[in-house]
Amino acid sequence: MNNFTELEKCLDYDFKDKNLIIEALTHKSFKKPYSNERLEFLGDAVLNLIVGEFLYNKFPDSNEGELSKMRASLVNEQGFTKLAIQINLGDYIFVSNAEDRNKGREKPSILSDAFEAIMGAIYVESDLDTVKEIILRLLDSGYDNINLDNLFSDYKTALQEVTQAKFGSIPIYKLESATGPDHKKEFEISIWIDDECYGKAIGKSKKIAQQAIAKIALDKIHNQKD
């Protein structure tokens, strides 16, 4: 059995049921009768609640739209990957040999899913307050300052302003694919500017994918020579 002592130190939590942590760290590619998908589903719901409550209390003057934007910037693949890297979670994930060779332990989708699953597992054998304490500590050490300005960048709006000035047109977003079960769909979005494709991005919602590809396109345009 793997030694999870260092991971538990990073979490400041000792699992009573080691089989639970193994399940939370088992990617579906590992071909076991179990995987971390169910715990990931639960962890996602728990994290949405904890982060939502945290933002509600921290920003009493923010409206629903601002709170939603801040939560969306924390409760997503990028945000959870950041926290997963913080605790070196990739070192402990069980993946297939093929996925391992393909640098699966570094993939944001695998890291973020495992992070959600770990939080789901802690919730299963403890309680909401225990998970809350861990999450708030990780957020505090992972982010210098949590506010609307430094968490949420509206790349779509910024890109539209740039393309209107540079090309006299606005970007077109196309849905390339939507895969996965209903509770964890992934959307692939392409972006077209002046009849040229500037790339594709994948996200857990259309909005997240659009923001991701808008940032990529914005960076490309800024790096282009006039």
GIGIFEN-V624217 format. One record per helix or strand of 3 or more residues. SS is the DSSP state (~ for helix, > for strand). FROM is the first residue (numbers start at 1). LEN is the number of residues. If there is no record, write none. Layout:
<<SS	FROM	LEN> <SS	FROM	LEN>>
This chain:
<<~	5	7> <~	18	7> <~	28	3> <~	37	22> <~	64	11> <~	77	10> <~	89	3> <~	97	5> <~	104	3> <~	108	18> <~	128	15> <~	148	4> <~	155	12> <>	172	8> <~	182	3> <>	186	8> <>	196	8> <~	206	18>>
